[in-house]
Amino acid sequence: MKRDSFSSKFGVIAAAAGSAIGLGNIWRFPYIVGKNGGAAFLFVYLICIILIGTVIMISELSLGRKSQSNPFGAFKMLKSSSNWKYAGFLAIATSFIILSFYTIIAGWVFSYFCSSITGKLATIAPENLAPYFQNIASNTPVVLLFNLLIIGITAFIVISGVQDGIEKYSKILMPILFFTLVILIIRSVTLDGSIEGLEFLFKPDFSQLTTKSVLEALGHSFYSLSLGMGIIITYGSYTKNEENLVSLSLKVIAADTIIALMSGIVIFPAVFAYGFEPEIGPPLIFITLPAVFQEMPFGTIFETLFFLLVGIAAITSTISLLEVSVSFLTEEFNLSRKKATLLLSIGLFLLSIPSTLSFGAWSELKVFSLTLFDLFDYVASYIFLPVGGILTCIFVGWVWGTKNAFKEISSNGMYSFKGYNIYNIIIKYLAPIAIFIILLYSTNIIKL
Ligand code: PHE
């Protein structure tokens, strides 16, 4: 059977950037930039992504392209008769677990999109926005219904295939996302008092820059670029030979960072202009921002556009997360794409039930003092993800070998010996050690 693949350069970039650009870019990155010294932090972040992010991204792309296989198959093929294939399996499992709670949040976003477009959100008094959010999140049947909707949309796109599904929709959705952001930016920066928000975001303050912020920058770059969970390996396997993996990675990374900054330019000038406090995570977009939009002339229109934007960012990420498992089932178990997607969607829905309940009936149920939702997030994002990243570096650097990886990267004869030396050092030593430190830090083994 011929493998499906991306058909155009723009298609690959849109799909990979679509995966990278997600909730993390909107509710996390701008805030950590603001809190960690603005432009000073940005500078550190850029170094992290250029040195480490790019190298891991091109390594994952080359693993996929060389093996023409899903993550499990890629490790298996490049080092047969070894246990390395389980590193691939870990990556697939990580993406599946992340997907099981990502769709819940995406479901909240869609419910907010609906209550925004119908004007309902605008009628809720600002002091009732927090309880309103609590009510939505704890209303298990409604959340599961929206969850099902998200899984349905994701499955529909994935069933349609790599070229006719993922690529086609990414090519439509990513430009919409970009132009929506531009409209929102124009609105936000023209508000009186928006300058304070821009200062929060960009004013360099080197005194805020600590070792902790460097680790935070690295940790975030990993999650934000969708590394360490098989996504980029899978997308690499759909990338044509003539594609230049280095320039592809740089473009995806640039898009991810630019969109994250643009989200910050939408959010913080508006938040400060109306005298609200900057926030991070769900409280920012589900409580603070609806209050901000209520203050704004024609706020409902901008609010609807905003939730559309967040929804698109989430969907282009969920399709990449699901595709990893679908490629695994179709290639390793010979299932049809349709069957694999349906089977996984059912599994996904079931797996998301405990996390959903942890905002409702099971909110008191704690494991290691975490709710089930937080536990899934913690295990996948803070343990499996860095472990997957370290294993990828070790595999490429020491097992498959940097020479082979570099051969794949420079298969179009573009890269010099000098590039090889830098690549070699980063993938063998710098990247795995840096990720290991993040792992120790995020699991509280080292405290700063
Ligand atoms: N990179 C996405 C973000 O920034 C999150 C994500 C993680 C998407 C893992 C896919 C896989 O939100």
Residues whose N, C-alpha, C, O or C-beta is under 5 A from the ligand:
A	BS01	LIG	S19 A20 I21 G22 L23 G24 N25 Y223 S224 L225 S226 S317
